Amino acid sequence: MHDELLTLKNLGKTSAQWLHASGIHTLDDLRRLGAVEAYLAVRTRGFSASRVLLYAIEGALRDLDWKALPASVKDELNQRLNSSHHTN
């Protein structure tokens, strides 16, 4: 079976399994949700994903290794994550 998520940068078998379990199956699903919402969906399902998954998803969306994400992008992701925690 072809797993589109596994063809994306940064996403390995475990990340893909967590995303699938969270109802995220394709690149279009990731694009629709964005990195923060996709990460929160995984965390909400009880998976112990670290912030690296957040960065990995953003990198996958940008077709970029997560380690190459600029600090400003990581800061923005963390700000959006923190503000979404306060609204939930």
Phi and psi in radians as a Rosetta constraint file:
Dihedral C 1 N 2 CA 2 C 2 CIRCULARHARMONIC -1.404 0.35
Dihedral N 2 CA 2 C 2 N 3 CIRCULARHARMONIC 2.224 0.35
Dihedral C 2 N 3 CA 3 C 3 CIRCULARHARMONIC -1.991 0.35
Dihedral N 3 CA 3 C 3 N 4 CIRCULARHARMONIC 1.824 0.35
Dihedral C 3 N 4 CA 4 C 4 CIRCULARHARMONIC -1.015 0.35
Dihedral N 4 CA 4 C 4 N 5 CIRCULARHARMONIC -0.628 0.35
Dihedral C 4 N 5 CA 5 C 5 CIRCULARHARMONIC -1.066 0.35
Dihedral N 5 CA 5 C 5 N 6 CIRCULARHARMONIC -0.613 0.35
Dihedral C 5 N 6 CA 6 C 6 CIRCULARHARMONIC -1.256 0.35
Dihedral N 6 CA 6 C 6 N 7 CIRCULARHARMONIC -0.235 0.35
Dihedral C 6 N 7 CA 7 C 7 CIRCULARHARMONIC -1.493 0.35
Dihedral N 7 CA 7 C 7 N 8 CIRCULARHARMONIC -0.163 0.35
Dihedral C 7 N 8 CA 8 C 8 CIRCULARHARMONIC -1.488 0.35
Dihedral N 8 CA 8 C 8 N 9 CIRCULARHARMONIC 2.601 0.35
Dihedral C 8 N 9 CA 9 C 9 CIRCULARHARMONIC -1.026 0.35
Dihedral N 9 CA 9 C 9 N 10 CIRCULARHARMONIC 2.521 0.35
Dihedral C 9 N 10 CA 10 C 10 CIRCULARHARMONIC 1.389 0.35
Dihedral N 10 CA 10 C 10 N 11 CIRCULARHARMONIC -0.297 0.35
Dihedral C 10 N 11 CA 11 C 11 CIRCULARHARMONIC -1.745 0.35
Dihedral N 11 CA 11 C 11 N 12 CIRCULARHARMONIC 2.024 0.35
Dihedral C 11 N 12 CA 12 C 12 CIRCULARHARMONIC -1.757 0.35
Dihedral N 12 CA 12 C 12 N 13 CIRCULARHARMONIC -2.963 0.35
Dihedral C 12 N 13 CA 13 C 13 CIRCULARHARMONIC -1.033 0.35
Dihedral N 13 CA 13 C 13 N 14 CIRCULARHARMONIC -0.819 0.35
Dihedral C 13 N 14 CA 14 C 14 CIRCULARHARMONIC -1.136 0.35
Dihedral N 14 CA 14 C 14 N 15 CIRCULARHARMONIC -0.806 0.35
Dihedral C 14 N 15 CA 15 C 15 CIRCULARHARMONIC -1.020 0.35
Dihedral N 15 CA 15 C 15 N 16 CIRCULARHARMONIC -0.791 0.35
Dihedral C 15 N 16 CA 16 C 16 CIRCULARHARMONIC -1.093 0.35
Dihedral N 16 CA 16 C 16 N 17 CIRCULARHARMONIC -0.731 0.35
Dihedral C 16 N 17 CA 17 C 17 CIRCULARHARMONIC -1.088 0.35
Dihedral N 17 CA 17 C 17 N 18 CIRCULARHARMONIC -0.756 0.35
Dihedral C 17 N 18 CA 18 C 18 CIRCULARHARMONIC -1.085 0.35
Dihedral N 18 CA 18 C 18 N 19 CIRCULARHARMONIC -0.766 0.35
Dihedral C 18 N 19 CA 19 C 19 CIRCULARHARMONIC -1.124 0.35
Dihedral N 19 CA 19 C 19 N 20 CIRCULARHARMONIC -0.768 0.35
Dihedral C 19 N 20 CA 20 C 20 CIRCULARHARMONIC -1.037 0.35
Dihedral N 20 CA 20 C 20 N 21 CIRCULARHARMONIC -0.770 0.35
Dihedral C 20 N 21 CA 21 C 21 CIRCULARHARMONIC -1.114 0.35
Dihedral N 21 CA 21 C 21 N 22 CIRCULARHARMONIC -0.362 0.35
Dihedral C 21 N 22 CA 22 C 22 CIRCULARHARMONIC -1.678 0.35
Dihedral N 22 CA 22 C 22 N 23 CIRCULARHARMONIC 0.130 0.35
Dihedral C 22 N 23 CA 23 C 23 CIRCULARHARMONIC 1.487 0.35
Dihedral N 23 CA 23 C 23 N 24 CIRCULARHARMONIC 0.263 0.35
Dihedral C 23 N 24 CA 24 C 24 CIRCULARHARMONIC -1.929 0.35
Dihedral N 24 CA 24 C 24 N 25 CIRCULARHARMONIC 1.984 0.35
Dihedral C 24 N 25 CA 25 C 25 CIRCULARHARMONIC -2.097 0.35
Dihedral N 25 CA 25 C 25 N 26 CIRCULARHARMONIC -0.286 0.35
Dihedral C 25 N 26 CA 26 C 26 CIRCULARHARMONIC -2.404 0.35
Dihedral N 26 CA 26 C 26 N 27 CIRCULARHARMONIC 2.937 0.35
Dihedral C 26 N 27 CA 27 C 27 CIRCULARHARMONIC -1.070 0.35
Dihedral N 27 CA 27 C 27 N 28 CIRCULARHARMONIC -0.663 0.35
Dihedral C 27 N 28 CA 28 C 28 CIRCULARHARMONIC -1.054 0.35
Dihedral N 28 CA 28 C 28 N 29 CIRCULARHARMONIC -0.699 0.35
Dihedral C 28 N 29 CA 29 C 29 CIRCULARHARMONIC -1.039 0.35
Dihedral N 29 CA 29 C 29 N 30 CIRCULARHARMONIC -0.792 0.35
Dihedral C 29 N 30 CA 30 C 30 CIRCULARHARMONIC -1.095 0.35
Dihedral N 30 CA 30 C 30 N 31 CIRCULARHARMONIC -0.766 0.35
Dihedral C 30 N 31 CA 31 C 31 CIRCULARHARMONIC -1.094 0.35
Dihedral N 31 CA 31 C 31 N 32 CIRCULARHARMONIC -0.722 0.35
Dihedral C 31 N 32 CA 32 C 32 CIRCULARHARMONIC -1.100 0.35
Dihedral N 32 CA 32 C 32 N 33 CIRCULARHARMONIC -0.737 0.35
Dihedral C 32 N 33 CA 33 C 33 CIRCULARHARMONIC -1.430 0.35
Dihedral N 33 CA 33 C 33 N 34 CIRCULARHARMONIC -0.691 0.35
Dihedral C 33 N 34 CA 34 C 34 CIRCULARHARMONIC 1.490 0.35
Dihedral N 34 CA 34 C 34 N 35 CIRCULARHARMONIC 2.869 0.35
Dihedral C 34 N 35 CA 35 C 35 CIRCULARHARMONIC -1.096 0.35
Dihedral N 35 CA 35 C 35 N 36 CIRCULARHARMONIC -0.761 0.35
Dihedral C 35 N 36 CA 36 C 36 CIRCULARHARMONIC -1.140 0.35
Dihedral N 36 CA 36 C 36 N 37 CIRCULARHARMONIC -0.836 0.35
Dihedral C 36 N 37 CA 37 C 37 CIRCULARHARMONIC -1.151 0.35
Dihedral N 37 CA 37 C 37 N 38 CIRCULARHARMONIC -0.678 0.35
Dihedral C 37 N 38 CA 38 C 38 CIRCULARHARMONIC -1.121 0.35
Dihedral N 38 CA 38 C 38 N 39 CIRCULARHARMONIC -0.766 0.35
Dihedral C 38 N 39 CA 39 C 39 CIRCULARHARMONIC -1.068 0.35
Dihedral N 39 CA 39 C 39 N 40 CIRCULARHARMONIC -0.779 0.35
Dihedral C 39 N 40 CA 40 C 40 CIRCULARHARMONIC -1.122 0.35
Dihedral N 40 CA 40 C 40 N 41 CIRCULARHARMONIC -0.626 0.35
Dihedral C 40 N 41 CA 41 C 41 CIRCULARHARMONIC -1.071 0.35
Dihedral N 41 CA 41 C 41 N 42 CIRCULARHARMONIC -0.732 0.35
Dihedral C 41 N 42 CA 42 C 42 CIRCULARHARMONIC -1.140 0.35
Dihedral N 42 CA 42 C 42 N 43 CIRCULARHARMONIC -0.825 0.35
Dihedral C 42 N 43 CA 43 C 43 CIRCULARHARMONIC -1.089 0.35
Dihedral N 43 CA 43 C 43 N 44 CIRCULARHARMONIC -0.681 0.35
Dihedral C 43 N 44 CA 44 C 44 CIRCULARHARMONIC -1.091 0.35
Dihedral N 44 CA 44 C 44 N 45 CIRCULARHARMONIC -0.528 0.35
Dihedral C 44 N 45 CA 45 C 45 CIRCULARHARMONIC -1.343 0.35
Dihedral N 45 CA 45 C 45 N 46 CIRCULARHARMONIC -0.036 0.35
Dihedral C 45 N 46 CA 46 C 46 CIRCULARHARMONIC 1.647 0.35
Dihedral N 46 CA 46 C 46 N 47 CIRCULARHARMONIC 0.079 0.35
Dihedral C 46 N 47 CA 47 C 47 CIRCULARHARMONIC -1.347 0.35
Dihedral N 47 CA 47 C 47 N 48 CIRCULARHARMONIC 2.467 0.35
Dihedral C 47 N 48 CA 48 C 48 CIRCULARHARMONIC -1.571 0.35
Dihedral N 48 CA 48 C 48 N 49 CIRCULARHARMONIC 1.009 0.35
Dihedral C 48 N 49 CA 49 C 49 CIRCULARHARMONIC -1.326 0.35
Dihedral N 49 CA 49 C 49 N 50 CIRCULARHARMONIC 2.417 0.35
Dihedral C 49 N 50 CA 50 C 50 CIRCULARHARMONIC -1.556 0.35
Dihedral N 50 CA 50 C 50 N 51 CIRCULARHARMONIC 3.102 0.35
Dihedral C 50 N 51 CA 51 C 51 CIRCULARHARMONIC -1.088 0.35
Dihedral N 51 CA 51 C 51 N 52 CIRCULARHARMONIC -0.379 0.35
Dihedral C 51 N 52 CA 52 C 52 CIRCULARHARMONIC -1.015 0.35
Dihedral N 52 CA 52 C 52 N 53 CIRCULARHARMONIC -0.637 0.35
Dihedral C 52 N 53 CA 53 C 53 CIRCULARHARMONIC -1.098 0.35
Dihedral N 53 CA 53 C 53 N 54 CIRCULARHARMONIC -0.707 0.35
Dihedral C 53 N 54 CA 54 C 54 CIRCULARHARMONIC -0.989 0.35
Dihedral N 54 CA 54 C 54 N 55 CIRCULARHARMONIC -0.843 0.35
Dihedral C 54 N 55 CA 55 C 55 CIRCULARHARMONIC -1.175 0.35
Dihedral N 55 CA 55 C 55 N 56 CIRCULARHARMONIC -0.651 0.35
Dihedral C 55 N 56 CA 56 C 56 CIRCULARHARMONIC -1.108 0.35
Dihedral N 56 CA 56 C 56 N 57 CIRCULARHARMONIC -0.728 0.35
Dihedral C 56 N 57 CA 57 C 57 CIRCULARHARMONIC -1.138 0.35
Dihedral N 57 CA 57 C 57 N 58 CIRCULARHARMONIC -0.790 0.35
Dihedral C 57 N 58 CA 58 C 58 CIRCULARHARMONIC -1.060 0.35
Dihedral N 58 CA 58 C 58 N 59 CIRCULARHARMONIC -0.746 0.35
Dihedral C 58 N 59 CA 59 C 59 CIRCULARHARMONIC -1.080 0.35
Dihedral N 59 CA 59 C 59 N 60 CIRCULARHARMONIC -0.704 0.35
Dihedral C 59 N 60 CA 60 C 60 CIRCULARHARMONIC -1.079 0.35
Dihedral N 60 CA 60 C 60 N 61 CIRCULARHARMONIC -0.715 0.35
Dihedral C 60 N 61 CA 61 C 61 CIRCULARHARMONIC -1.141 0.35
Dihedral N 61 CA 61 C 61 N 62 CIRCULARHARMONIC -0.515 0.35
Dihedral C 61 N 62 CA 62 C 62 CIRCULARHARMONIC -1.693 0.35
Dihedral N 62 CA 62 C 62 N 63 CIRCULARHARMONIC -0.016 0.35
Dihedral C 62 N 63 CA 63 C 63 CIRCULARHARMONIC 0.968 0.35
Dihedral N 63 CA 63 C 63 N 64 CIRCULARHARMONIC 0.866 0.35
Dihedral C 63 N 64 CA 64 C 64 CIRCULARHARMONIC -2.433 0.35
Dihedral N 64 CA 64 C 64 N 65 CIRCULARHARMONIC 2.439 0.35
Dihedral C 64 N 65 CA 65 C 65 CIRCULARHARMONIC -1.033 0.35
Dihedral N 65 CA 65 C 65 N 66 CIRCULARHARMONIC 2.346 0.35
Dihedral C 65 N 66 CA 66 C 66 CIRCULARHARMONIC -1.048 0.35
Dihedral N 66 CA 66 C 66 N 67 CIRCULARHARMONIC -0.503 0.35
Dihedral C 66 N 67 CA 67 C 67 CIRCULARHARMONIC -1.212 0.35
Dihedral N 67 CA 67 C 67 N 68 CIRCULARHARMONIC -0.315 0.35
Dihedral C 67 N 68 CA 68 C 68 CIRCULARHARMONIC -1.584 0.35
Dihedral N 68 CA 68 C 68 N 69 CIRCULARHARMONIC -0.025 0.35
Dihedral C 68 N 69 CA 69 C 69 CIRCULARHARMONIC -1.144 0.35
Dihedral N 69 CA 69 C 69 N 70 CIRCULARHARMONIC 2.310 0.35
Dihedral C 69 N 70 CA 70 C 70 CIRCULARHARMONIC -1.089 0.35
Dihedral N 70 CA 70 C 70 N 71 CIRCULARHARMONIC 2.623 0.35
Dihedral C 70 N 71 CA 71 C 71 CIRCULARHARMONIC -0.982 0.35
Dihedral N 71 CA 71 C 71 N 72 CIRCULARHARMONIC -0.599 0.35
Dihedral C 71 N 72 CA 72 C 72 CIRCULARHARMONIC -1.122 0.35
Dihedral N 72 CA 72 C 72 N 73 CIRCULARHARMONIC -0.611 0.35
Dihedral C 72 N 73 CA 73 C 73 CIRCULARHARMONIC -1.216 0.35
Dihedral N 73 CA 73 C 73 N 74 CIRCULARHARMONIC -0.757 0.35
Dihedral C 73 N 74 CA 74 C 74 CIRCULARHARMONIC -1.084 0.35
Dihedral N 74 CA 74 C 74 N 75 CIRCULARHARMONIC -0.725 0.35
Dihedral C 74 N 75 CA 75 C 75 CIRCULARHARMONIC -1.063 0.35
Dihedral N 75 CA 75 C 75 N 76 CIRCULARHARMONIC -0.772 0.35
Dihedral C 75 N 76 CA 76 C 76 CIRCULARHARMONIC -1.109 0.35
Dihedral N 76 CA 76 C 76 N 77 CIRCULARHARMONIC -0.735 0.35
Dihedral C 76 N 77 CA 77 C 77 CIRCULARHARMONIC -1.059 0.35
Dihedral N 77 CA 77 C 77 N 78 CIRCULARHARMONIC -0.772 0.35
Dihedral C 77 N 78 CA 78 C 78 CIRCULARHARMONIC -1.145 0.35
Dihedral N 78 CA 78 C 78 N 79 CIRCULARHARMONIC -0.667 0.35
Dihedral C 78 N 79 CA 79 C 79 CIRCULARHARMONIC -1.106 0.35
Dihedral N 79 CA 79 C 79 N 80 CIRCULARHARMONIC -0.773 0.35
Dihedral C 79 N 80 CA 80 C 80 CIRCULARHARMONIC -1.144 0.35
Dihedral N 80 CA 80 C 80 N 81 CIRCULARHARMONIC -0.655 0.35
Dihedral C 80 N 81 CA 81 C 81 CIRCULARHARMONIC -1.130 0.35
Dihedral N 81 CA 81 C 81 N 82 CIRCULARHARMONIC -0.811 0.35
Dihedral C 81 N 82 CA 82 C 82 CIRCULARHARMONIC -1.114 0.35
Dihedral N 82 CA 82 C 82 N 83 CIRCULARHARMONIC -0.704 0.35
Dihedral C 82 N 83 CA 83 C 83 CIRCULARHARMONIC -1.227 0.35
Dihedral N 83 CA 83 C 83 N 84 CIRCULARHARMONIC -0.530 0.35
Dihedral C 83 N 84 CA 84 C 84 CIRCULARHARMONIC -1.269 0.35
Dihedral N 84 CA 84 C 84 N 85 CIRCULARHARMONIC -0.512 0.35
Dihedral C 84 N 85 CA 85 C 85 CIRCULARHARMONIC -1.141 0.35
Dihedral N 85 CA 85 C 85 N 86 CIRCULARHARMONIC -0.611 0.35
Dihedral C 85 N 86 CA 86 C 86 CIRCULARHARMONIC -1.312 0.35
Dihedral N 86 CA 86 C 86 N 87 CIRCULARHARMONIC -0.404 0.35
Dihedral C 86 N 87 CA 87 C 87 CIRCULARHARMONIC -1.601 0.35
Dihedral N 87 CA 87 C 87 N 88 CIRCULARHARMONIC -0.210 0.35
